[in-house]
Amino acid sequence: MLDVHVFGFTSAISPVMYNEWGYYSLSKMITGCSYGVRYNKNVWWNEEIRLKEDFWISCYMKYKERRILTDLRYNFAQKGTFVNAGGLAAFRNQEEERRSILFMKKHFGDSINIKGATNNGKDKTKQLVEYNISCKFKF
């Protein structure tokens, strides 16, 4: 009924963190671990980007259709990036992360921010991540 073509779930680390009065969003990003697609002419992944494809499709759909449905009540437990074999591990490295973020910044401008990752010393994944990405659209 909402005619959305990309939908997903919260990136919050616990499902109890959702706002019980606002558990759906049409403006949040999806996470790459689990999302759904209803194909139409606007659903397109740029094959030049090797990492951050969840950010790419989120930004592209926000640009083209101005909405993504995110159900904030449910999350999927994700294992650490950079520490597991398989998937994107064959070509995931700091330089490819940086290149993917800058590639998206080239296409989506000031809506994409690249920043150094912060780490409290306890999270092994965060020790391995040099760059982080955030997105903020002005609508």
N, C-alpha and C positions, 0 to 999 in steps of 0.2 A: 504494500500500500504506500510505502514511503518512496518507492522507486529508487532505492539505493543499489549500487552495484558492487560495493566492497563493504564487508562487515567483519567485525572482529570482537575481541574481548579486551578487558582491562590489562594494563601492564603493572598494576598494583601487585605487591608481593603477597597480599592476603585478601581473600574475598570479603572479609569482614570490614574492610576499609571503605566500602562504597557508601555513597550518600543514599539513604533509603528513599529520599524524595526526588532524587535525580539520577536514576540508574541507567538511563540511556543517554547517549551523546551523539550528536551529528557533527561534532567538530574535532574530536580527539583522534590521535594517530592510532593505527593498529600495530600489533606486534607481529613479527615474522613467524613466531612459533605456531600460530593457529589463526587462520582467517578464512573467510569465504568470499567467493566471487560469483556474481551473476554477469556473464559477459554481455557487452554491448560495444558499440563503436568507440567508446571512451576508455575502455579497459585496455591498457597497453603498458608493457614493461619495456624499458629501454635496455637493450641487450649490451650496451656499452658499460653499464654499471654492473659490477660483479658482487658487491656487498651493499648492504643497506637497502635491499629491494623492497622491504616493508615500508621504509620511509619514502622511497620513490613512488610506489603506488598510492600511498596516503597523500603525498603532496600532489601528485598528478590528478587524482580524483577530486581533491579539494579545489584545484585549479579549474578542472573541467566541469564538475558537477556541484561543487560547493558543499558536499556532504559525504560522510562515511558513518555508517551506523556502528557504534561501539556499545556493547553491553557491559556495563561496569560492575555487574553483579558476579561475573565469572572470570576466573583467571586460570592460566595453565602454569604449572611449576616448570621453570626453565632451568636447565643445568648451565653451568658457566660457559661463556664464550671463550675461545682461545685455549681451552683446556681439554676438549674432547676430540676424538678422532671422527672422521666422516663428515658428511655434509659439506659445508664450505671450508672446512679446515685445510683442504688441499691448497687453497690460495689465499687464505686469510692471514694477513700480516699488517703491521702498523702502516706501511706505505700504501697498501691497497685500501685500508680503511680511510686514510687521509684523502687519497685520490677519489674515492667514491663520494666522500662528503663534499669535496671541492667541486666535483662534477655536478652534484645536486645544487650547490650554491650558484653555479654558473646558470643553471636552468630556472631556479626559483628565487634567486636574488637574496635580498635581505631577510626573507622568511626563514632561511637556513642559517644556523649559527654553529660554528665549530669552536670547540673549547677543549682545553686540557681536561682529562678525566681526573676526578678527585678520588682519593682512597684513604680510608681510615686505617690501613695496614692489616686488616683482618680478612678482607675478601681477595682471594687469589686471582679471580678474574679481573678485578679492578686494578690489581698490580700490573697486569699484562696489557691493559688498554691505555694507550697514550692519548687518543683523540675521542671525543664524544660529540654527539650531534643533538641539536634541539631544533624545534620548528615552531614558528609562531606566525600564523597568517593574520592579516589585519582586518579580517571580516569575521 
